[in-house]
Amino acid sequence: HTSLRPLLVVEILSPSTRRIDLALKRSRYEAAALPACWVVDPDAPEIVAWEWRDGEYVEVGRATGGGALSITQPFAIDLVPERLLD
């Protein structure tokens, strides 16, 4: 039996679950040592990306509005927050 775990988790914030998404869920992802965690705030719009390094999440990128976020792990992608709302 092989245990599978995701390489990436993406949280989309909503007003009713914002605190749970930012605190509780993220701490659970950290406890599971998931390799990457992204949080998307459609109200800003903003994307924040964290990677698991040396036993903790480290912010590796942030973009707001029309700014671009270039990520290489767990795969290479360029994201622009305001384009996610189209």
C-alpha positions as CSV (number, residue, x, y, z in Angstrom):
1,H,0.0,0.0,0.0
2,T,1.5,3.3,-1.1
3,S,0.3,6.5,0.5
4,L,-0.4,9.3,-2.0
5,R,-0.3,12.9,-1.1
6,P,-0.8,16.0,-3.2
7,L,2.2,18.0,-4.5
8,L,0.2,21.2,-4.4
9,V,-2.9,22.5,-2.5
10,V,-4.6,25.7,-3.7
11,E,-7.0,27.5,-1.3
12,I,-9.5,30.0,-2.8
13,L,-10.5,32.4,0.0
14,S,-14.1,33.2,0.7
15,P,-15.5,35.6,3.3
16,S,-17.1,32.9,5.3
17,T,-14.0,30.6,5.5
18,R,-11.1,33.1,5.3
19,R,-9.8,32.5,8.8
20,I,-10.1,28.7,8.5
21,D,-8.3,28.7,5.1
22,L,-5.5,30.9,6.3
23,A,-4.8,29.4,9.7
24,L,-6.3,26.0,10.4
25,K,-6.0,24.5,6.9
26,R,-2.6,25.9,6.3
27,S,-1.3,24.5,9.6
28,R,-2.7,21.1,8.6
29,Y,-0.9,21.3,5.3
30,E,2.3,22.2,7.2
31,A,1.8,19.2,9.5
32,A,1.5,17.0,6.5
33,A,4.6,18.6,5.0
34,L,2.9,19.1,1.6
35,P,5.4,20.5,-0.9
36,A,3.5,23.5,-2.0
37,C,0.6,25.7,-0.9
38,W,-1.0,28.5,-2.8
39,V,-3.7,30.9,-1.5
40,V,-5.8,32.8,-4.0
41,D,-7.8,35.9,-2.7
42,P,-10.3,36.7,-5.5
43,D,-11.3,40.0,-3.7
44,A,-7.8,41.5,-3.9
45,P,-7.1,39.7,-6.4
46,E,-3.9,38.2,-5.1
47,I,-1.9,34.9,-5.1
48,V,0.6,33.9,-2.4
49,A,2.7,30.8,-2.9
50,W,4.6,28.9,-0.2
51,E,7.0,25.9,-0.5
52,W,8.0,23.4,2.1
53,R,11.7,24.0,3.0
54,D,13.6,22.8,6.0
55,G,10.5,21.8,8.0
56,E,8.3,24.9,7.4
57,Y,6.5,26.9,4.7
58,V,8.5,29.7,3.1
59,E,6.8,32.3,1.0
60,V,8.3,32.0,-2.5
61,G,6.1,34.4,-4.4
62,R,3.2,36.9,-4.3
63,A,1.4,38.8,-7.0
64,T,-1.5,41.2,-6.9
65,G,-3.8,42.5,-9.7
66,G,-2.0,42.5,-13.0
67,G,1.4,41.5,-11.5
68,A,2.8,38.2,-12.6
69,L,3.8,35.4,-10.3
70,S,6.4,32.9,-11.7
71,I,6.5,29.6,-9.9
72,T,8.8,26.6,-10.7
73,Q,7.7,24.1,-8.0
74,P,5.9,21.7,-8.1
75,F,5.8,22.7,-11.8
76,A,6.6,25.8,-13.8
77,I,3.7,28.3,-14.3
78,D,3.2,32.0,-14.6
79,L,0.0,33.4,-13.0
80,V,-1.6,36.8,-13.1
81,P,-4.3,37.1,-10.4
82,E,-6.7,39.4,-12.2
83,R,-6.8,37.0,-15.2
84,L,-8.0,34.2,-12.9
85,L,-11.3,36.1,-12.6
86,D,-12.1,36.1,-16.3
